[in-house]
Amino acid sequence: MGIALQTQHLAFGHSVLPPDPGFLSDLESYPYAQAVNYVATSSGDWQGQAQVFDLEDPTENWSEPYIWCQFFLLSPPQAGFEYRVGLYRKVNDYNGQLIGLSDLKTTVGSGTAPGFKWVKIKPPTGQSVIDLSSTEHYQVALLTNQYNTGEMVFGCKEYNDYQPYKSNHITSPAAVTSQTSEGDLMNIGFGGWRSDFYLWFGLGKSGAENSENLP
């Protein structure tokens, strides 16, 4: 089951998208140069309340007190969009285990410029570091509020291949949102319900920046 994508082809690296993924290029969902489409969260085709996006595999082991997660917005955000970003170890093609989570965020709008934004991903409660292994697979989760009034317009690419599923809807626990407790987010299920857009995310180590750049 897929979701129709409302996109527009953009001239990458020229007047719309900057040619460089910024400082958070240690690990990406896919090469930034492929993010030539966009999707608006206010679109009727979005239906992206809780999704996971595969990342490229790490080429080295990480052990960080926190990790930066970067994404790209094509237009100024509208105030009132509530979201949370998680980092998951992919246990298999149907299950994931939480290894990092951002605080709850809400867009402020008020003329905030588009471009690269990044949030801090912190270890789950009771843990001091986020560990990534070069022998494991990982995903970024985007959790939103089903009653959002604001909007973000994400840079993405259209995804047409049904295997493997590069972007999926979280199906377990049921009705996951940005308001779901950390305890209930520790283990998730997904698979079979493919999303037709594949958002671009970049991960950077803790030393890459000192503060968040929020929409």
C-alpha positions in Angstrom: 0.0 0.0 0.0 1.6 3.3 -1.0 0.8 6.9 -0.6 0.7 9.3 -3.5 3.5 11.7 -3.6 2.9 15.4 -4.4 6.3 16.5 -5.7 7.9 18.8 -8.1 11.2 18.2 -9.8 13.8 20.8 -8.7 17.0 21.9 -10.2 19.4 20.5 -7.7 22.4 22.6 -6.7 21.2 25.8 -8.4 18.5 28.2 -7.4 16.5 26.0 -5.0 18.7 23.4 -3.2 22.2 24.2 -1.9 24.8 21.9 -3.4 26.2 20.6 -0.1 24.5 18.7 2.7 26.1 20.9 5.3 28.2 19.7 8.2 26.1 16.6 9.0 27.3 14.3 6.2 28.8 11.5 8.3 25.8 9.3 7.6 22.9 9.9 5.3 19.7 8.3 4.3 21.0 8.5 0.7 23.3 10.9 -1.2 21.9 14.4 -0.8 22.2 15.1 -4.6 19.2 12.7 -5.0 16.9 14.9 -2.9 15.3 16.7 -5.9 11.7 16.5 -4.9 9.7 17.9 -2.0 6.7 16.9 0.1 4.5 19.2 2.2 3.3 17.9 5.5 0.0 19.8 5.0 -0.7 17.9 1.8 -3.6 15.5 1.8 -1.2 12.9 0.4 1.2 13.2 3.4 -0.4 10.9 6.0 3.0 10.6 7.6 2.1 10.6 11.3 4.9 8.1 12.2 7.4 6.9 9.7 10.9 5.3 9.5 13.5 6.0 6.9 16.4 3.7 6.2 20.0 5.1 6.6 23.1 4.1 4.8 25.2 1.7 6.8 27.9 3.2 9.0 31.5 2.6 7.8 32.8 2.8 11.4 31.6 2.3 14.9 30.2 5.4 16.7 29.9 6.0 20.5 28.6 9.5 21.0 27.0 11.4 24.0 24.4 12.7 21.4 24.0 12.8 17.7 22.8 15.6 15.4 20.0 14.8 12.9 19.8 17.2 9.9 17.0 17.6 7.3 16.3 20.2 4.6 13.2 22.4 4.4 12.3 23.9 1.0 10.2 26.8 2.3 9.8 28.7 5.6 7.9 26.5 8.1 4.5 27.5 9.4 4.2 27.7 13.2 2.5 24.9 15.1 4.0 21.7 13.5 4.8 19.4 16.4 7.4 16.6 15.8 10.0 14.4 17.3 12.9 12.6 15.7 14.1 9.2 16.8 17.1 6.9 15.9 16.5 3.2 15.7 18.6 0.1 15.2 16.9 -2.0 12.6 16.5 -5.4 14.3 15.0 -7.0 11.1 12.7 -5.9 8.2 9.8 -5.5 10.6 11.1 -4.3 13.9 13.3 -1.6 15.4 14.9 -0.7 18.8 15.2 2.9 20.0 18.8 4.1 20.5 18.2 7.9 20.5 15.4 10.4 20.7 15.0 14.2 20.4 12.9 16.3 22.7 9.5 17.3 21.6 9.7 20.2 19.1 7.2 22.6 17.6 7.9 24.9 14.7 7.9 28.6 15.5 7.4 30.1 12.1 7.7 33.9 12.4 9.8 34.3 9.3 12.1 31.4 10.0 14.2 30.8 6.9 14.2 27.5 4.9 17.3 25.5 4.5 19.2 23.0 6.7 17.8 22.4 10.2 19.1 20.0 12.8 18.0 18.6 16.2 19.8 16.9 18.9 19.2 13.1 19.3 19.9 12.0 22.9 20.3 8.5 24.4 17.2 6.9 25.9 16.7 7.5 29.6 19.2 5.7 31.7 21.8 5.4 29.0 24.8 7.7 28.6 25.9 7.2 24.9 24.5 6.3 21.5 26.4 3.4 20.0 26.3 2.6 16.3 28.0 -0.4 14.8 29.3 -0.8 11.3 27.7 -4.3 11.3 24.2 -3.0 12.1 21.5 -1.2 10.1 19.7 2.0 11.3 16.7 4.2 10.6 15.5 7.7 11.4 11.9 8.0 12.7 9.8 11.1 12.2 6.9 11.3 14.7 4.3 14.0 14.3 1.1 15.1 16.0 -2.0 14.0 14.1 -3.6 17.4 14.9 -0.8 19.6 13.6 -1.8 23.0 12.4 1.7 24.1 11.1 3.7 22.8 8.1 7.1 21.8 7.0 8.1 21.1 3.4 10.8 18.4 3.3 13.4 17.8 0.7 13.0 14.2 -0.5 13.2 11.8 -3.4 10.4 9.8 -4.9 10.7 6.1 -4.0 9.3 3.6 -6.5 11.1 0.3 -5.6 9.0 -2.0 -3.4 11.9 -4.0 -2.1 13.6 -3.2 0.1 11.2 -0.8 1.8 13.3 2.3 2.3 10.5 4.3 4.0 7.8 2.7 6.1 4.9 3.6 8.3 5.2 2.6 11.9 2.4 0.1 12.6 3.3 -0.9 16.2 2.5 0.3 18.8 -0.7 1.4 17.2 -1.4 5.2 16.7 2.2 6.3 17.5 2.6 10.1 17.5 5.0 12.8 18.8 3.1 12.5 22.1 3.9 8.8 22.6 6.0 8.2 25.7 9.6 7.2 25.4 8.9 3.8 27.0 6.3 3.0 24.4 8.8 4.0 21.6 11.5 1.6 22.7 10.4 -1.1 20.3 8.5 -0.5 17.1 7.0 -2.5 14.3 6.8 -1.5 10.6 6.8 -3.1 7.1 4.5 -3.7 4.2 3.0 -0.2 4.1 5.5 1.7 2.0 5.7 5.4 1.8 6.1 7.0 -1.7 8.5 9.6 -0.4 11.9 9.1 1.1 13.0 12.1 3.2 16.6 13.1 3.3 18.3 12.9 6.7 22.0 13.4 7.6 23.5 12.4 10.9 26.5 14.1 12.5 28.6 13.4 15.5 28.4 15.4 18.7 31.4 17.6 17.9 29.9 18.9 14.6 27.9 21.7 16.2 27.0 23.2 19.6 23.4 24.0 19.3 20.2 23.1 17.4 19.0 25.0 14.4 15.2 24.7 14.6 12.5 25.6 12.2 
